[in-house]
Amino acid sequence: MFEKCPNCGKTHILKPKACGCGYDFEKKEEEFKILCPKDNTELKLEWFECPKCKTPLNELIRYPCPKCGNIVGLKDKYCKCGEKLLIEVTTCPYCKSKIDAESTTCPKCGRSFYAQEHEHTAAEYHCPRCGYKLPTAASNCPICE
């Protein structure tokens, strides 16, 4: 049920097609090769540093913020401008729309992903002889009367 992104370590409630960090769960992991620009060592994104030169991945892998253009590191969650950089995307289990993985409710259908303490379903009553659905527990079965 839970799926951890091998790129950034984010745990998804449901397995998404892709993580906000860019990892594509539908492609094979061996297709993703990142090399250290200092010593050409193959890196894994769940590491915090290059095992050979000990440089943090956040310093090795940098890119511009999509909002302001400031240079940010791979592991940065927010830019200095306040832009959220790692937006994990998943699918609503109810309406199947794409949503932010940190959401607790779906913005499209409005359903919550967590059970509410007072949320309950109405009890159903059935005739013990024939199984006909009754409106209340005290109701007589119209079939078996």
CORZI-V190387 format. One record per residue. N is the residue number from 0. SS is DSSP state (h for helix, s for strand, l for the rest). PSI is psi in degrees with one decimal (* if undefined). Layout:
BEGIN
N/SS/PSI ; N/SS/PSI
END
This chain:
BEGIN
0/l/-46.6 ; 1/l/141.9 ; 2/s/121.9 ; 3/s/130.4 ; 4/l/124.3 ; 5/l/-16.0 ; 6/l/-56.9 ; 7/l/-9.3 ; 8/l/-1.1 ; 9/l/133.4 ; 10/s/124.1 ; 11/s/139.9 ; 12/l/-44.0 ; 13/l/147.2 ; 14/l/115.7 ; 15/l/169.8 ; 16/l/-38.0 ; 17/s/151.6 ; 18/l/157.4 ; 19/l/-22.9 ; 20/l/-7.9 ; 21/l/-10.7 ; 22/l/129.8 ; 23/s/110.1 ; 24/l/-19.1 ; 25/l/-14.2 ; 26/l/157.3 ; 27/l/144.1 ; 28/h/-32.3 ; 29/h/-13.4 ; 30/h/-19.5 ; 31/l/106.8 ; 32/l/122.9 ; 33/s/128.2 ; 34/s/142.6 ; 35/l/126.7 ; 36/l/-14.8 ; 37/l/-41.8 ; 38/l/7.3 ; 39/l/18.8 ; 40/l/137.0 ; 41/s/131.6 ; 42/s/151.0 ; 43/l/135.1 ; 44/l/-16.7 ; 45/l/-12.4 ; 46/l/158.0 ; 47/l/-17.9 ; 48/s/162.8 ; 49/l/129.4 ; 50/l/-21.9 ; 51/l/-53.8 ; 52/l/-8.2 ; 53/l/16.5 ; 54/l/130.8 ; 55/s/140.0 ; 56/h/-31.1 ; 57/h/-23.7 ; 58/h/-30.0 ; 59/h/-40.7 ; 60/l/106.7 ; 61/s/151.6 ; 62/s/161.5 ; 63/s/141.8 ; 64/l/133.2 ; 65/l/-19.3 ; 66/l/-50.6 ; 67/l/-14.7 ; 68/l/-5.5 ; 69/l/144.4 ; 70/s/127.7 ; 71/s/161.4 ; 72/s/161.1 ; 73/l/-38.4 ; 74/l/-1.6 ; 75/l/130.8 ; 76/l/-30.2 ; 77/s/148.5 ; 78/l/165.7 ; 79/l/-26.9 ; 80/l/-6.4 ; 81/l/-6.5 ; 82/l/130.3 ; 83/s/122.4 ; 84/l/-39.4 ; 85/l/92.2 ; 86/l/108.8 ; 87/l/135.6 ; 88/s/136.2 ; 89/s/-173.2 ; 90/s/135.6 ; 91/l/129.2 ; 92/l/-14.5 ; 93/l/-52.2 ; 94/l/-3.2 ; 95/l/15.9 ; 96/l/153.8 ; 97/s/132.5 ; 98/s/164.2 ; 99/s/130.5 ; 100/l/-19.2 ; 101/l/-2.4 ; 102/l/145.0 ; 103/l/-14.4 ; 104/s/154.3 ; 105/l/126.4 ; 106/l/-20.0 ; 107/l/-54.5 ; 108/l/-14.4 ; 109/l/3.0 ; 110/l/145.4 ; 111/s/148.0 ; 112/l/-3.4 ; 113/l/140.2 ; 114/l/133.3 ; 115/l/147.1 ; 116/l/-38.9 ; 117/l/4.5 ; 118/l/127.9 ; 119/l/161.0 ; 120/l/153.6 ; 121/l/140.6 ; 122/l/145.2 ; 123/l/140.2 ; 124/s/136.6 ; 125/s/149.3 ; 126/l/129.6 ; 127/l/-20.6 ; 128/l/-50.8 ; 129/l/-13.4 ; 130/l/4.8 ; 131/l/136.5 ; 132/s/126.9 ; 133/s/148.0 ; 134/l/-31.6 ; 135/l/167.2 ; 136/l/-28.9 ; 137/l/-4.4 ; 138/l/144.8 ; 139/l/144.6 ; 140/l/124.6 ; 141/l/-18.4 ; 142/l/-42.0 ; 143/l/-2.7 ; 144/l/*
END
